[in-house]
Amino acid sequence: MSKQSAFTVFALVGAITYMLAVTFNWPAFAYYPLLNHFDLDRALPPKTNGPSMLYYGWIVTAAAVALVLALAVPRAIGNKVPAALGWIVPLALIVYTLMYDRHWFL
C-alpha cells in the first residue's frame, strides 16, 4: 500500500475507533495521576487511587487498531478511498460527539 493511502486509512480508522472506544469505554489501560501509575486491570480500583484518566488508553486503543488495519488493507482498496472522506468523517464525528456529550452543555 502506498504511504498516502495507508495514512488515509490510518486516519479514518483511528478517528472512528477512537469514538467507539470513548462511547463503549474500551481503554487499553487507565492512568492514575495521583499515584503516577498505569494500570492494565479493569477491575474497580480502591478509593485511595483517586480518579483515573482513560484518555491515554483510548488513544492507544484507537492507534493500535488503526495501525493494524492500515497495514492490512490492500493497496487496491486503500487507493479507492475517496478524498472526500477526509472531511466527511471528521465532521460526522464532531456532530456525534456533540450529541453524545450534550449533557455537559445543557
N, C-alpha and C positions, 0 to 999 in steps of 0.2 A: 504494500500500500504506500502511496506517496505520502510525504510528510504533511502536505496540506490536507489531504483527505483524512489522514489519521488524526490530525489536530482537530479537524471539524467534528469527527465522530467523538473524540475525547471530550470536547467542549459541550456538545449537545447531550451526550450520555451523562456526563458529570453533573450538569445542571439539573437534569431530570432526576438522577439518582439522589442528588442532594435533597431535593424537595421531598422525595419519597422517604429518605432517611429521617428527615425532620418530622414529617407527618406521622410515620409509623414508629418513630423513636428507635432507630437502628444504629446507634453509635458503635464504633469498633471498641471504644473504651470510654471511661469517664475520667475527668481530671478534677482533683480536689485541691483548689488553690490554698486553702487553709493549711493543708498538710504538704503541699507541693508534691503530690503523688498521683500517678496514673494508675487506674485500676481496670483490669480486664473483666473482673467479676461483675455480673449484672444483678447480683443479689442486693437486697436492701441494705445500704451501708448503716453503720452505727450513727447515732445522732451527733457524736463528737467529731465526725468527719467534716461537718459543715456542708454547705450546698455544693453540688457537683456541677461542673461545666461539661456539657455534652457536645458543644460546638466543634471542638477539635476531633472528636470521634466521628461526627457526621461528615466532616471534611475528608477524613481518612477513608471512611466507607465509600463516599462518592468517588474519590480519586482512584481507589483500588478497582472498583467496578468499571469505571471509565477507562482505565489503563488496559485492563484485560480485554474489554470489548474493542477498544481502538486497535489493539494488536491482533485481535481475532477476526475482525471484519475484512473480508477480501477486498482487494483494490478495486475490482469491478463494481462492487456495491458501494464502497466508500466514495468513489468518484461520481456516483449518481446522486449523492445527497445534494439537494438544491441549496444554493447560496441563501435563498430567502429564509430558510430555517434558522439561519444565524441571527435573525432579528425577530422572527415569529415566535420561536420557542422561548426566548427570554421575556418577551412581552406577555406571553401566556402565563409564564411562571410568576411574573410580577403581579398579574391580576389574581392568580391563585393565592399567592402569598397574602395579598391584601384581604382576600375573602377568608382565608384560614386564620389570620391574626386580627380580624376585625374587632374581636372582643377587647383588644388593647386600645383601640381608638374610640370606642363608644363609651 
